């Protein structure tokens, strides 16, 4: 279907032609007619096309009544619970149709078959829509996250050595050392809260601390830089980072939304955009200096053979070492900033959600702690390597189950770049596709009757029975390149925390969650943290 902008242009050209060659339309009437044309077209898109002409109108739709303006969006927020219900209303469907703002249509692939076509066989037909890139404040250049087609394939290929399992394993000691800093900080915080004379049970906001820790880990494992945001949360770079990537407060979030909706919005010289621009400069300069320093170091040590244990293991170093000179400073900047965006909030949310779930499931928390203590009776310091971490089989089950029931990224979006077919259904060019990650992760058809329950034992010696049944990191050529990195990091942080502390929700405490890029607790996650003795 031709876009509204195209039809409007056609309408204006038509009016101008009439004006010139047939009849001189009075000025006010001319503009009135232009406006009328735009209104008619919008009305057609809103109230007529989706219900009477759309080729997608025959697809099953959620039973929930769409809001007159926001469509099904009013239901589709929160933790994806509605998506689950919609899929179960139509257990045999491959695709569903939902309505967005002003009845704009979106399709939802809800069967593994449809998901396979969109994420695997036609991964390069279903591209990331331009508004996704705009929502990231223009910080990202042409990194792998937003590259398409051949360019994407090439970028993945040259990045693979840095994300290969064999390399990521060698980062385990870094993850453990960084996690130890959080353990130390938490102990200090608990001691400080014990000194305060109050009859209130003290709580600690673990969400903020985890966000700082995962940033530190990313800087150290990604760029080889010790950042120490955990101890200095108010440093210049940390503030710049929060401003660009994690806008808080109502106004900031409205600006964030406007930015993604309106092309060029970030170039309007208003105070907020100027602040964002300065923040972007700070982040860029930091990444730029880090790359130049690494490259200089690399050139200095060229020719000197280093033993495996002496080599720098951070991602940037491996990119330079293995890149055979094909990286430019700009292309490295693009990739590093991408990792900082894609790998920070996601992992922070994963561990935050984990602590929330384990606070609600004390039996699982205790069993996990027992495993850690039994396997490593000599204490925390004796866990160092990737093999040590992987020897904890219950930890592995808990982490997989946490990522299944509560994926930090609940869904993502694609757009058909050309007319195509999915499960024999015609999909017109420009159609938006909502990928409901959570709905296949918790599908009763794929996981059985207890699919919605948190049960780590379901993984005991088993795998998911369908490759599309676990979509937390997506699947196919555009799946998360940082998956192994994130999994080992997640395990390192969780074992460090659960081995050393007991986490619980204070009696009567309720926690609200919100979805922006990731699913996170609104206003933090205050937990009662109690050190465990004897380890
Ligand atoms: C628990 C943590 C994580 C989760 C749940 C997660 C999830 C995802 C998902 C769902 C996507 C696909 C997004 C889309 O295509 O719309 C993705 C892509 C990506 N992730 Fe992750 N991620 C995590 C951690 C990381 C980490 C630690 C890094 C890097 C260090 C990373 C780097 C990337 C990159 C570069 C992409 C783009 C891949 C491509 O398009 O080829 N992620 N991630």
Boltz pocket constraint, residues with backbone or C-beta under 6 A from the ligand:
constraints:
  - pocket:
      binder: B
      contacts: [[A, 144], [A, 145], [A, 146], [A, 147], [A, 156], [A, 338], [A, 339], [A, 342], [A, 343], [A, 344], [A, 346], [A, 347], [A, 350], [A, 407], [A, 408], [A, 409], [A, 412], [A, 413], [A, 471], [A, 472], [A, 473], [A, 474], [A, 477], [A, 478], [A, 479], [A, 480], [A, 481], [A, 482], [A, 483], [A, 485], [A, 486]]
      max_distance: 6.0
